[in-house]
Amino acid sequence: MPELPEVETVRRGLNQLTLNQEITGGDVLLKRTIAYPFSVEEFVTGIKGSAYAEGVGVAIATWHRRGKYLLAELTSSPSSPSSPSSPSLPHSLTPSLPHSLTPSSPPNGWLGVHLRMTGQLLWLHQDEPLHKHTRVRLFFRDERELRFVDQRTFGQMWWVPPGVPPESIITGLGKLAVDPFSPEFTVEYLALKLRNRRRPIKTALLDQSVVAGLGNIYADEALFLSGVLPETLCIDLQPEQIERLRSCIIQVLEASIEAGGTTFSNFLNVKGINGNYGGVAWVYNRAGEPCRVCGTAIARTRLAGRSSHYCVQCQR
């Protein structure tokens, strides 16, 4: 499933392509994709902005990321006769939402998206043939659309009304730990989260209440670079190992974002392009292949039902 680098790649692409363009309508092809409101008609009306002010156009001011969630601020479109939209930041500078949430409430609420296992957000011309797994279409001016494609149908979308905290509607937000790129993600924070836990470090890293956004791929990669075996119990980690692990988590995530994420199954960015990190992965999905450092065959085991890849020589 998409992890932090893939979601961040999508966020940056959305901020390049979709901002300040009026949303003209929508089409929901799979009702259960809309997690809130429970009425599809209310969702489409809210996204267009006509729920509160008929005739006032709505656009996306900017996209944020919180863990693996995407949140778009909805504001008055530049062509609207109402108050002008707030200026958007360049896509590479737009911050992820802080752990404490949230910026001041946008005038037209929020659009929330969780890609889950197989979700894709694609920016397309409306004439593009519909993929059979298309679930939601959001229409923009100039005959463009943001299309949500989801083969496994686990992905979700929300419209959060103005003045309502997103975490009160998108309840998963309230369960997330700090983001790895947050100033709050310190060595002291990670040590506190891992202290006295008698479970494997790999399992702990997959817990979104420990680190937000980290998943199976990048947990394996960070553990390899930090030289820690996935079965090592949290309580047995030494301070220097925790310090290396924090640094390697950030290093691995930055490298994957630079490569556009990982595509092992069906991840695509908003332009429909695969991610490239998989070709340079240190250990993930490389069982039996030689370690890129020492040449030892990469091993694989299962922890909490998930595959873990590691090098018995480089990790202790």
C-alpha positions in Angstrom: 0.0 0.0 0.0 1.2 3.6 -0.5 3.4 4.7 2.4 4.5 8.2 3.3 6.8 8.8 0.3 4.2 7.7 -2.2 1.5 9.9 -0.5 4.0 12.8 -0.3 4.8 12.3 -4.0 1.0 12.5 -4.8 0.7 15.6 -2.6 3.4 17.4 -4.4 2.0 16.5 -7.8 -1.5 17.7 -6.7 0.0 21.0 -5.6 1.6 21.4 -9.0 -1.5 20.7 -11.0 -4.8 21.3 -9.2 -4.6 24.5 -7.2 -6.9 27.6 -7.7 -9.0 25.9 -10.4 -12.7 25.9 -9.8 -14.4 22.6 -9.0 -17.5 22.4 -11.2 -19.0 19.1 -10.0 -18.4 15.4 -9.2 -19.6 11.9 -9.9 -19.5 9.1 -7.4 -19.4 5.7 -9.1 -18.9 3.7 -5.8 -21.0 5.0 -2.9 -19.0 3.4 -0.1 -15.9 5.3 -1.2 -17.4 8.4 0.4 -16.9 8.0 4.1 -18.5 11.4 5.0 -21.1 12.8 4.5 -23.3 9.7 4.2 -25.2 11.3 1.3 -23.4 11.3 -2.0 -25.4 14.3 -3.0 -24.3 16.2 0.1 -20.7 15.3 -0.7 -20.8 16.6 -4.2 -22.7 19.8 -3.1 -20.2 20.4 -0.4 -17.2 20.0 -2.7 -18.8 22.5 -5.1 -19.4 24.9 -2.3 -23.1 25.3 -3.0 -24.0 23.9 0.4 -23.4 27.3 1.9 -23.4 29.9 -0.8 -25.0 29.2 -4.1 -23.0 30.6 -7.0 -19.7 30.9 -5.1 -17.0 28.9 -6.8 -14.7 26.6 -4.8 -11.1 25.7 -5.5 -8.3 23.9 -3.7 -6.0 26.3 -2.0 -3.3 23.7 -1.1 -2.9 20.0 -0.3 -1.5 18.9 3.1 -0.3 15.4 4.1 -0.8 13.9 7.6 0.8 10.5 7.8 -0.8 8.7 4.9 -3.8 11.0 4.7 -4.2 13.8 2.2 -6.1 16.9 3.1 -7.0 19.7 0.7 -8.1 23.2 1.9 -11.2 24.3 0.0 -11.5 28.0 -0.6 -13.3 30.5 -2.9 -12.0 30.2 -6.4 -10.0 33.1 -7.8 -12.9 33.9 -10.2 -15.5 33.9 -7.5 -17.1 37.3 -6.6 -16.6 36.4 -2.9 -13.4 37.1 -0.9 -10.2 36.1 -2.7 -8.6 32.7 -2.0 -5.6 32.5 0.2 -2.3 32.3 -1.6 -0.9 28.9 -2.0 2.7 27.9 -1.2 5.0 26.4 -3.8 4.4 22.6 -3.9 7.8 21.8 -2.5 7.3 24.1 0.5 3.7 23.3 1.5 4.0 21.8 5.0 2.4 18.6 6.2 -0.1 19.2 8.9 1.4 19.3 12.4 0.7 16.6 14.9 -1.6 18.8 16.9 -3.7 19.8 13.8 -4.8 22.1 12.1 -4.5 25.4 10.2 -7.4 27.8 10.6 -10.6 26.4 9.1 -10.8 27.0 5.3 -13.9 28.9 4.2 -15.3 25.9 2.3 -14.0 23.1 4.5 -11.7 20.2 3.6 -11.4 17.4 1.2 -9.8 14.3 2.8 -8.4 11.3 0.9 -6.9 8.0 2.1 -5.5 5.9 -0.7 -5.4 2.7 1.5 -4.0 -0.3 -0.4 -4.5 0.5 -4.1 -5.9 4.0 -4.4 -4.7 6.4 -7.1 -5.4 10.0 -7.7 -5.0 10.9 -11.4 -5.2 14.3 -13.0 -6.8 13.7 -16.4 -8.7 15.2 -19.3 -12.4 14.4 -19.0 -12.3 12.6 -22.4 -9.9 10.0 -21.1 -11.6 6.5 -21.1 -12.8 5.5 -17.6 -10.8 2.8 -15.9 -13.0 0.0 -14.7 -11.9 0.7 -11.1 -12.8 4.4 -11.2 -14.7 5.3 -8.0 -15.0 9.1 -7.8 -14.5 11.9 -10.4 -14.1 15.5 -9.4 -14.6 17.9 -12.3 -12.7 21.1 -12.8 -12.8 23.9 -15.4 -11.0 23.5 -18.7 -12.4 19.9 -18.9 -9.9 18.5 -16.4 -10.8 16.1 -13.6 -9.2 14.5 -10.6 -10.1 10.8 -10.8 -9.9 8.4 -7.8 -9.1 4.9 -9.0 -9.1 2.1 -6.5 -9.0 -1.6 -7.4 -9.4 -3.1 -3.9 -12.1 -0.4 -2.9 -10.6 0.2 0.5 -9.8 3.9 -0.2 -12.0 6.6 1.2 -12.8 10.3 0.7 -14.4 12.8 3.1 -15.9 16.3 2.8 -15.4 18.1 6.1 -17.7 21.2 6.5 -16.2 24.6 7.4 -15.6 25.1 11.1 -15.4 21.4 11.8 -12.1 19.9 13.0 -11.0 17.3 10.4 -10.0 14.8 13.1 -13.6 14.8 14.4 -14.8 13.4 11.0 -11.7 11.6 9.8 -11.1 9.8 13.1 -7.9 8.1 12.0 -6.1 11.4 12.1 -6.5 11.6 15.9 -4.7 8.3 16.3 -1.5 9.2 14.4 1.8 9.8 16.0 4.2 12.6 14.9 5.4 12.8 11.3 9.0 11.8 10.7 9.6 15.2 9.1 8.2 17.0 12.1 10.5 18.9 14.5 8.8 16.8 17.2 10.3 13.6 15.8 13.4 13.7 18.0 15.7 11.0 19.4 14.1 11.6 22.8 10.6 11.2 21.3 11.4 7.9 19.6 13.2 6.6 22.7 10.2 7.4 24.8 7.8 5.7 22.4 10.0 2.5 22.3 10.9 2.4 26.0 9.9 -0.8 27.9 8.1 -2.3 24.9 8.6 -6.0 24.6 7.9 -6.4 20.9 10.1 -6.5 17.8 11.2 -3.1 16.6 9.9 -3.9 13.1 6.4 -4.4 14.5 6.6 -1.1 16.5 7.6 0.9 13.5 4.5 -0.2 11.7 2.4 1.1 14.5 1.0 4.5 13.4 0.8 5.6 17.0 4.6 5.4 17.1 5.6 6.9 13.8 3.0 8.3 11.3 3.3 7.2 7.7 5.9 4.5 8.0 5.0 1.1 6.5 6.5 -2.3 5.6 8.9 -1.1 2.8 10.6 1.7 4.6 10.7 0.1 8.0 12.8 -2.7 6.4 15.0 -0.2 4.7 15.5 2.0 7.7 16.4 -1.0 9.9 18.9 -2.2 7.3 20.7 1.2 7.2 20.7 1.5 11.0 22.1 -2.1 11.3 19.3 -3.4 13.5 17.6 -6.7 13.1 13.8 -6.6 12.7 13.3 -9.1 15.5 15.2 -7.0 18.1 12.9 -6.1 21.0 12.4 -2.4 21.6 13.4 -2.8 25.2 16.8 -4.1 24.1 17.7 -1.2 21.8 20.7 0.8 22.9 20.6 4.7 22.8 23.0 4.8 19.9 20.8 2.4 17.9 17.7 4.5 18.5 19.7 7.6 17.4 20.8 5.8 14.2 17.3 4.5 13.5 15.7 7.9 13.7 18.3 9.3 11.3 17.9 6.4 8.9 14.1 6.6 8.9 14.4 10.2 7.6 17.2 9.3 5.2 15.2 6.5 3.6 12.0 8.5 3.3 13.9 11.4 1.7 15.6 9.1 -0.8 12.3 7.5 -1.8 10.5 10.8 -2.2 13.3 12.0 -4.4 12.8 8.8 -6.5 9.0 9.4 -6.7 8.1 6.6 -4.3 8.1 2.8 -4.8 6.0 0.9 -7.3 5.9 -2.9 -6.5 2.2 -3.3 -7.4 0.1 -0.4 -8.8 1.3 2.9 -7.3 1.2 5.8 -9.8 1.7 9.5 -9.2 -0.9 12.0 -10.4 0.4 11.9 -13.9 0.2 8.1 -14.0 4.0 7.5 -13.7 5.6 4.7 -11.6 7.9 5.4 -8.7 11.5 4.4 -9.1 12.7 3.6 -5.5 12.1 -0.1 -5.9 15.0 -0.5 -8.2 17.5 0.8 -5.6 15.9 -0.7 -2.4 18.5 -2.1 0.0 16.6 -5.1 1.2 12.8 -4.9 0.6 11.5 -7.5 -1.8 15.0 -8.7 -2.5 14.9 -12.1 -0.6 17.7 -14.4 -1.9 19.5 -11.6 -3.8 23.0 -10.4 -2.7 23.2 -7.7 -0.1 24.3 -4.4 -1.8 26.9 -3.9 1.0 28.4 -7.4 1.8 27.0 -9.8 -0.8 25.2 -12.1 1.7 21.9 -13.3 0.5 19.0 -11.2 1.8 16.8 -13.2 4.2 13.1 -13.0 4.8 11.0 -13.8 7.8 7.4 -13.0 8.9 6.6 -10.7 11.9 3.0 -10.1 12.9 1.9 -11.4 9.5 4.2 -9.1 7.5 7.3 -10.0 5.5 10.5 -8.6 6.8 13.7 -8.5 4.7 17.1 -8.1 6.2 20.8 -9.0 6.0 22.2 -11.3 8.7 25.7 -9.9 8.2 25.0 -6.2 8.2 22.2 -6.2 10.9 22.8 -7.3 14.4 
